[in-house]
Amino acid sequence: MKNIKKIRLLLIEDNKILRSGMAALLKPYVDIKIVSASGNSESTILQIQKLKPNVILLDIGLRSQNSLLMVETVKKEFPEARVIVMDLVPVHTDILQFIKAGASGFILKDASLNEFLATIRSVSEGQKVLPEHMTESLFSQIVEFAIRKGSVKVKDAVRMTKREKEIIELISDALTNKEIADKLKISAFTVKSHVHNILEKLALHSRLEVANFSLTDGTIKSITDSISLIRN
């Protein structure tokens, strides 16, 4: 029988029920070996040195230590180990920070078992994995560019139609949908449809974010700042 190369998985989750449940669900799979399931990250570096995991499944909101700092440390000291960060409701700005710190993947804590398995296996093979609902947005393109180039202007990462560019500029002038419709001689319904497409493409959530985006140079920072502005 052919030997199966096992994925050595280190699980760090401070919720005991979730940790135990994840470990139990993953245990039957012969290609995955859970080398440790821990409730905190204080001894993570020592664990990595001793257990040599090639994939680390990490809770994004650990109470005992800064998860972002841990990803940075792992990336620096153990470049062969790949980190998958888990969260219930990931925020685009948080994910971007973790990607820049060196995380290889993200998974929602309420994802299906098949999604967990696919993410773990893909990351172990060197792929970058985002939550499914983000893969079609501009955000995934930004991440791809950021990984390769360090930073990127959004205008270089997404295709906007001439009409969409016009509407972005008019939104930045604080015009309403009706005013934009009158100016461009199109229906308000058509404007609303364009605004929806713009929000989807830019992974933004409001007209104010679009206005802020248009008044900047269109970098990653402009998007993350605008999202923070809205949420705060």
N, C-alpha and C positions, 0 to 999 in steps of 0.2 A: 504493500500500500504506500502511495506517495506521501511523503511528509508534507504537512501543511505549515507554511510559515505563519506563525501566530503574531497577531498584533498585541503588543504588550501595552495594556491600558492602565493608566493611573486615573482614578476617579476622585475628584475633590468637590464635595457638595455638603454644606453644613446643615441641611435639612435631613435629619436621620431617616425619615420615612421615604423621602425621594431617593436618598442614597441607597438605602437597602433595596428599594424597588428597582432602581436602575441596575444594580449589581445582579439581582435575581433574574431580571429579564435578559441580561447579556450573557450570563453564565453558561447557558446551554450551547452557545455557538463556538464550535471547535477552532475557528480561526481567530478568536478573541480571548486573550488571557488577562483577567483583571489582576494586576500585580499588587494593587492596594486600593482600598476604598476608604477615604479619609474625610473627617468632618471639618478639618481646618487646614490652612496652608502654611502654618508656622514652621513645619519641618519638611516642607516640600522639596527644597533644594537637596537636603540629605537623602530624601526618598528617591529622588531622581538619580543621584549619584550611586545609590545602592541598587535600585531596582531596574534602572535603565529602561524606562518606558519609551516607546516611540510615539505614543499618542497620549495626551493629557486632556481629560474631559473636566473642564473647570467652570464652577459657578461664578457668574459675573458679579454677584453681590455678596461675597464673603464678608462676614462680620469681623473675622479675626485679622484680616490683612487686605491690603489693596490689591485687587485682582489684576488691575492694569500693570502695576509695578511688577507683579509676579510674571506676567507674560513677557515684559521687557527683560527681566532677569533670565528667564528660561531661554529666550531667543539669543541672549548674549552668551550665556554659559553652556547651553546645551542646544546648539543650532540644529542638531539632528532630530530633536524632539518636537513634535507638532502639537499645537494647542487648539482645542475646540472649546469655545466659550458658550455656556448655556445661560439662557434667560427666559423669563415668562413673556415679557413684552419688550423686545429690543428696540432701542431708540437709534435712529440713523447716526446721530452724532457720536453716541457711545461706540457703535460698531466701527465707525471710521477710526476712532482712537485706538481700538484694539487691533484693527488691521494694520495700522501704522506701527503699533508696538510689536507686531509679529505673529498675531493669531492667524491660524490657517482656516478656521471654520467657525460657523455659528449654527446653533440648533435651538429651537424653541423647546422648553421643558415639557410642553404638552404635545410634542410631535409624536407621530406613531413610531412603533418599534422599528418598522422598515426604514423610516426616515433616519432614525438613530444609527441603524446598521449601515445604511448607505453613506451617511456623513462620515462615520468613523473609518469605514473602508476607503472611501475616496481620499480623505485627508491623509491616511497612512500611505497612500500611493503618491502623495505630493500635490494633490489638487486643492484648490481654494473653494470653499463651500459657503454660500449664504443661505438664509432662510428662503424658502420657495417664493413667498410673496414679494421678495425684494429683487428677484433675479431679472425681472423685466423692466425695472425702473432705471432711471439715470444713475441711481446710487451704485448699482453693480458696475456700471461703466466707469464711474469715478474711481471705485476701488481698484478696478483693473488697471487704469492709468496710473493711479497713485502708487500701486505696487511696482510698476515698471519705471516710473519717472519721478516719484517723490511728490509731485504736485501737478495739477493739470487745470487748465481753464475749461470750464464747462462747455463753452461754445465749441471747443475742439472735440468734445466727447459725445455730443448729441446733435442730431439733425433737427433743426427747426425750420418750418416753412417760412416763406416771406411774410405771409399773413400773420403767422404766430409771432414773428419778430415785431411786426407793426403793433399788434395788440399788447405785447409786453411793454413797448415804449409808451403806449397810451395809458396802460394801467399805472405806469410809473408817474404819469402826469395827473393821477387821481381821477381819471374819467370813469364814469359808471358804464355798465354794459350798454345801456340805452344811448349814452353819449358817444360811446365807441361805435355803436351801430350806425348812428346818424352820420358820424364823421366818415366812416368807411363805406356808407351806403349799402349796408347789409342788415339782415334781421338781428334782433336782440337774441333770438334763439341760436343763431349761427355764432354770435359772439360767445354766448355761454358755452357752446360746444368747444370752441377754440380754447377758452379759458380752462375748461376741464382737461383738454389734451395737454396744455402747457403745464398744469399742475402735475399731471402724471409723468410727463417727460422729465421734469426738473425735480421730481420727488419732493415737492413742496406741498403745503397744506392750505394756504390762503393767498388772497390777492396782495396782502401786505408783504408776504414773503416774496412774491413775484416782483413787487415794486422795489424792495430792498435789493434783490438779486440784480435787477436791471441798473441800479445805481452804483454797483460795484464792478470790479473787473472780471467777475464771473469765475472766481476760483472756488475751490472747496471751502475755504474759510468763509466766503460770503454766504454760502448755503448754511453751514453749521451755525454761524453767528445769527442768521435770520431765524432759524428754527429755535435757537435758544432764546431769542428776543420774544418770540410769540409765546413760548411756554413759560417764561418767567414773568 
